[in-house]
Amino acid sequence: MVDNASSDGSDRIAETMAESHDTIRVLRSPTNRGYAGAVNAALPEARGEFVAVLNMDVVVSPGWLEPLISLLRWAPDAGAACPLIVLESDPGRINAAGQDVHVTGLGFNRWLEQPRERAGVAPLRVSGLHGAAFLIRRDLFRSIGGWDEKGFLYHEDVELSWLLQLAGTEIYCVPASTVSHDYHLTMFPHKLFLLERNRWSMLLADIGLPTRVALSPLLLLSELMIWGYCLLRGPSFLRAKLDSYRWISGNRERIRERGRFVDSLRRRSDWGLLRHLNWGYPVGQFVTLGRERGESERNRLGS
């Protein structure tokens, strides 16, 4: 269990659990490194063949791990596997069967709020893993430098999915494994800022200029949709979107450095990657966010 410089007393709860269970260890980070940074803090301590990552607001079902391990052992092309994530508030409905990663870098919960039966029982290849719960090969995770934590929070699972596929591996969802997640689709200004700066940082680092030019009609459409959403939500969202551009402008060398690292891992071309991604937009999730008004129910980082 990684304590990410918490200030709400949860570190003491974790220590109490560790005192009562020999299988639990608590690692403390002196600073809040974000979700990916907390995982990186634990990665050097991992000794198994695989690394299982769990968010703090998921509850696993009995036997959830074995189907994921079996998939990775018997599918040599698989780099990571996700359980079927169901909604804690309604376990009969899906939170995410992996992610639908769009060619413009947007990430969406696959089959959000659809009946659990939609996922079936057979493993399926997906374009993105969901950061709330996944299993990854330890050697692979270490070979790609762990999880990129420079974005601090949000979009890190999309970036990891993108990188794993550029490195030549595939991602699967295994419906035989389930976890429940305390999830609510919402947006607030700082979340939008982090999502947008991290998305554009990834696009500029991970794919070449010719590819971005070829994608420019869809990139422009996505920008217009996001600006329209910000206009609908008000000045704080408009400022957040502008701030994402300012951050990108001020961190160009950092993005170029990341691009050089990604190129060193590349086993698949830009277009080889894009063929594995989604080209359509999930209208329902846009509508849900578009109906939100006023302050978000979860106007805090980590929601």
Stockholm file with secondary structure:
# STOCKHOLM 1.0

chainA/1-303         MVDNASSDGSDRIAETMAESHDTIRVLRSPTNRGYAGAVNAALPEARGEFVAVLNMDVVVSPGWLEPLISLLRWAPDAGAACPLIVLESDPGRINAAGQDVHVTGLGFNRWLEQPRERAGVAPLRVSGLHGAAFLIRRDLFRSIGGWDEKGFLYHEDVELSWLLQLAGTEIYCVPASTVSHDYHLTMFPHKLFLLERNRWSMLLADIGLPTRVALSPLLLLSELMIWGYCLLRGPSFLRAKLDSYRWISGNRERIRERGRFVDSLRRRSDWGLLRHLNWGYPVGQFVTLGRERGESERNRLGS
#=GR chainA/1-303 SS CEEESCCSSHHHHHHHHHHHCTTCCCEEESSCCHHHHHHHHHGGGCCSSEEEEECTTEEECTTCHHHHHHHHHHCTTEEEEEEEEEETTEEEEEEESSEEEBTTSCEEETTTTCBGGGGCSSCEEESBCCTTEEEEEHHHHHHTTSCCCTTCSSSHHHHHHHHHHHTTCEEEEEEEEEEEECCCCCCCHHHHHHHHHHHHHHHHHHSCHHHHHHTHHHHHHHHHHHHHHHHHHCHHHHHHHHHHHHHHHHTHHHHHHHHHHHHHHCCSCHHHHHTTSBCSCCHHHHHHHHHCCSSCTTCSTTC
#=GC SS_cons         CEEESCCSSHHHHHHHHHHHCTTCCCEEESSCCHHHHHHHHHGGGCCSSEEEEECTTEEECTTCHHHHHHHHHHCTTEEEEEEEEEETTEEEEEEESSEEEBTTSCEEETTTTCBGGGGCSSCEEESBCCTTEEEEEHHHHHHTTSCCCTTCSSSHHHHHHHHHHHTTCEEEEEEEEEEEECCCCCCCHHHHHHHHHHHHHHHHHHSCHHHHHHTHHHHHHHHHHHHHHHHHHCHHHHHHHHHHHHHHHHTHHHHHHHHHHHHHHCCSCHHHHHTTSBCSCCHHHHHHHHHCCSSCTTCSTTC
//
